[in-house]
Protein backbone atom coordinates (compact mmCIF):
# COMPACT_ATOMS: atom_id res chain seq x y z
CA UNK A 1 0.00 0.00 0.00
CA UNK A 2 2.85 2.40 0.84
CA UNK A 3 4.57 1.74 -2.48
CA UNK A 4 1.39 2.67 -4.39
CA UNK A 5 1.22 6.02 -2.61
CA UNK A 6 4.93 6.58 -3.30
CA UNK A 7 4.46 5.99 -7.06
CA UNK A 8 1.44 8.32 -7.14
CA UNK A 9 3.49 11.07 -5.51
CA UNK A 10 6.34 10.49 -7.99
CA UNK A 11 3.84 10.63 -10.87
CA UNK A 12 2.28 13.88 -9.67
CA UNK A 13 5.70 15.48 -9.10
CA UNK A 14 6.78 14.40 -12.60
CA UNK A 15 3.68 15.92 -14.20
CA UNK A 16 4.09 19.16 -12.24
CA UNK A 17 7.72 19.44 -13.33
CA UNK A 18 6.63 18.93 -16.94
CA UNK A 19 4.01 21.66 -16.63
CA UNK A 20 6.49 24.06 -15.01
CA UNK A 21 9.00 23.38 -17.80
CA UNK A 22 6.45 24.11 -20.51
CA UNK A 23 5.40 27.39 -18.87
CA UNK A 24 9.02 28.44 -18.32
CA UNK A 25 9.96 27.61 -21.93
CA UNK A 26 7.34 29.99 -23.32
CA UNK A 27 9.17 32.99 -21.83
CA UNK A 28 12.82 32.45 -22.78
CA UNK A 29 14.60 33.46 -26.04
CA UNK A 30 15.49 29.83 -26.78
CA UNK A 31 11.80 28.94 -26.99
CA UNK A 32 12.19 28.13 -30.70
CA UNK A 33 13.24 24.64 -29.58
CA UNK A 34 10.02 24.07 -27.62
CA UNK A 35 7.36 21.70 -28.86
CA UNK A 36 4.67 24.36 -28.54
CA UNK A 37 3.63 26.16 -31.74
CA UNK A 38 5.61 29.28 -32.47
CA UNK A 39 3.63 31.98 -34.21
CA UNK A 40 6.23 34.47 -35.46
CA UNK A 41 7.34 34.77 -39.06
CA UNK A 42 10.44 36.82 -39.71
CA UNK A 43 11.96 37.85 -43.02
CA UNK A 44 15.71 38.40 -42.62
CA UNK A 45 18.88 39.11 -44.59
CA UNK A 46 22.44 38.57 -43.34
CA UNK A 47 25.14 40.94 -44.63
CA UNK A 48 28.84 40.45 -43.87
CA UNK A 49 31.83 42.65 -44.70
CA UNK A 50 35.41 41.55 -44.05
CA UNK A 51 38.35 43.86 -44.80
CA UNK A 52 36.07 46.17 -46.78
CA UNK A 53 34.79 43.36 -49.02
CA UNK A 54 31.14 42.35 -48.87
CA UNK A 55 30.62 38.58 -48.89
CA UNK A 56 28.30 37.05 -51.47
CA UNK A 57 25.20 35.16 -50.40
CA UNK A 58 26.99 31.89 -51.16
CA UNK A 59 29.99 32.89 -49.03
CA UNK A 60 27.66 33.81 -46.16
CA UNK A 61 25.92 30.44 -46.49
CA UNK A 62 29.29 28.66 -46.33
CA UNK A 63 30.37 30.79 -43.36
CA UNK A 64 27.36 30.11 -41.13
CA UNK A 65 25.99 26.92 -42.70
CA UNK A 66 22.61 28.63 -42.78
CA UNK A 67 20.52 30.49 -45.35
CA UNK A 68 21.79 34.06 -45.83
CA UNK A 69 18.25 35.36 -46.34
CA UNK A 70 14.70 34.12 -46.22
CA UNK A 71 11.88 33.41 -43.82
CA UNK A 72 12.42 32.15 -40.30
CA UNK A 73 9.28 30.53 -38.95
CA UNK A 74 10.81 30.03 -35.53
CA UNK A 75 12.21 32.76 -33.34
CA UNK A 76 14.70 35.09 -35.05
CA UNK A 77 16.87 34.41 -31.98
CA UNK A 78 17.72 31.12 -33.68
CA UNK A 79 19.50 33.00 -36.50
CA UNK A 80 21.12 35.42 -34.05
CA UNK A 81 22.44 32.49 -32.02
CA UNK A 82 23.99 30.80 -35.07
CA UNK A 83 25.75 33.99 -36.18
CA UNK A 84 26.87 34.97 -32.66
CA UNK A 85 28.35 31.52 -31.99
CA UNK A 86 30.34 31.58 -35.22
CA UNK A 87 31.63 35.10 -34.61
CA UNK A 88 32.62 34.21 -31.03
CA UNK A 89 34.57 31.13 -32.13
CA UNK A 90 35.73 30.48 -35.69
CA UNK A 91 35.30 34.05 -36.91
CA UNK A 92 36.64 35.94 -33.90
CA UNK A 93 39.85 36.99 -35.70
CA UNK A 94 38.14 38.01 -38.97
CA UNK A 95 37.03 41.46 -37.75
CA UNK A 96 33.81 40.88 -39.68
CA UNK A 97 31.10 43.50 -39.71
CA UNK A 98 27.87 41.54 -39.54
CA UNK A 99 24.39 42.95 -39.82
CA UNK A 100 21.08 41.12 -39.88
CA UNK A 101 18.13 43.14 -41.16
CA UNK A 102 14.82 41.63 -40.22
CA UNK A 103 11.14 42.32 -39.73
CA UNK A 104 8.82 40.12 -37.73
CA UNK A 105 5.15 39.65 -38.58
CA UNK A 106 5.22 42.58 -41.00
CA UNK A 107 6.41 45.12 -38.41
CA UNK A 108 9.08 47.72 -39.14
CA UNK A 109 12.58 46.61 -40.09
CA UNK A 110 15.15 46.20 -37.34
CA UNK A 111 18.89 45.64 -37.39
CA UNK A 112 20.82 43.19 -35.22
CA UNK A 113 24.61 43.07 -34.87
CA UNK A 114 26.61 40.48 -32.89
CA UNK A 115 28.16 41.59 -29.64
CA UNK A 116 31.92 41.78 -29.53
KANORLIN-V620121 format. One record per residue. N is the residue number from 1. RES is the residue in three letters. SS is DSSP state (H for helix, E for strand, - for the rest). PSI is psi in whole degrees, 0 to 359 (* if undefined). NEAR is the number of other ideal C-beta (glycine too) atoms within 12 Angstrom. Layout:
N;RES;SS;PSI;NEAR
N;RES;SS;PSI;NEAR
//
This chain:
1;UNK;-;320;7
2;UNK;H;324;8
3;UNK;H;327;9
4;UNK;H;316;10
5;UNK;H;320;11
6;UNK;H;314;12
7;UNK;H;327;13
8;UNK;H;317;14
9;UNK;H;316;14
10;UNK;H;317;14
11;UNK;H;316;14
12;UNK;H;316;14
13;UNK;H;317;14
14;UNK;H;313;14
15;UNK;H;322;14
16;UNK;H;322;14
17;UNK;H;321;14
18;UNK;H;315;15
19;UNK;H;315;14
20;UNK;H;321;14
21;UNK;H;319;18
22;UNK;H;316;17
23;UNK;H;314;15
24;UNK;H;317;15
25;UNK;H;336;20
26;UNK;-;349;21
27;UNK;-;18;13
28;UNK;-;153;15
29;UNK;H;331;20
30;UNK;H;14;17
31;UNK;H;352;25
32;UNK;H;350;26
33;UNK;H;359;16
34;UNK;-;157;20
35;UNK;-;339;12
36;UNK;-;149;17
37;UNK;-;142;11
38;UNK;-;123;24
39;UNK;-;35;14
40;UNK;-;142;25
41;UNK;-;121;19
42;UNK;E;129;31
43;UNK;E;131;24
44;UNK;E;162;36
45;UNK;E;126;26
46;UNK;E;130;41
47;UNK;E;133;27
48;UNK;E;134;34
49;UNK;E;129;19
50;UNK;E;126;20
51;UNK;-;41;12
52;UNK;-;358;10
53;UNK;E;126;14
54;UNK;E;130;18
55;UNK;-;146;25
56;UNK;-;166;17
57;UNK;H;322;19
58;UNK;H;320;13
59;UNK;H;323;19
60;UNK;H;319;32
61;UNK;H;318;18
62;UNK;H;325;17
63;UNK;H;311;27
64;UNK;H;352;33
65;UNK;-;43;15
66;UNK;-;155;23
67;UNK;-;133;23
68;UNK;-;343;28
69;UNK;E;159;23
70;UNK;E;202;20
71;UNK;E;134;19
72;UNK;E;114;29
73;UNK;-;355;19
74;UNK;-;194;26
75;UNK;-;140;29
76;UNK;-;340;34
77;UNK;H;335;25
78;UNK;H;313;28
79;UNK;H;315;38
80;UNK;H;318;33
81;UNK;H;317;26
82;UNK;H;312;33
83;UNK;H;315;35
84;UNK;H;317;26
85;UNK;H;316;20
86;UNK;H;314;25
87;UNK;H;332;30
88;UNK;H;342;19
89;UNK;-;269;14
90;UNK;-;324;17
91;UNK;-;11;25
92;UNK;-;337;15
93;UNK;-;0;11
94;UNK;-;342;22
95;UNK;-;38;15
96;UNK;-;142;31
97;UNK;E;109;22
98;UNK;E;139;34
99;UNK;E;130;25
100;UNK;E;118;38
101;UNK;E;132;22
102;UNK;E;155;33
103;UNK;E;136;21
104;UNK;E;129;26
105;UNK;-;37;18
106;UNK;-;6;12
107;UNK;-;179;13
108;UNK;-;154;10
109;UNK;-;142;16
110;UNK;E;162;19
111;UNK;E;134;19
112;UNK;E;139;27
113;UNK;-;142;21
114;UNK;-;151;27
115;UNK;-;149;13
116;UNK;-;*;13
//
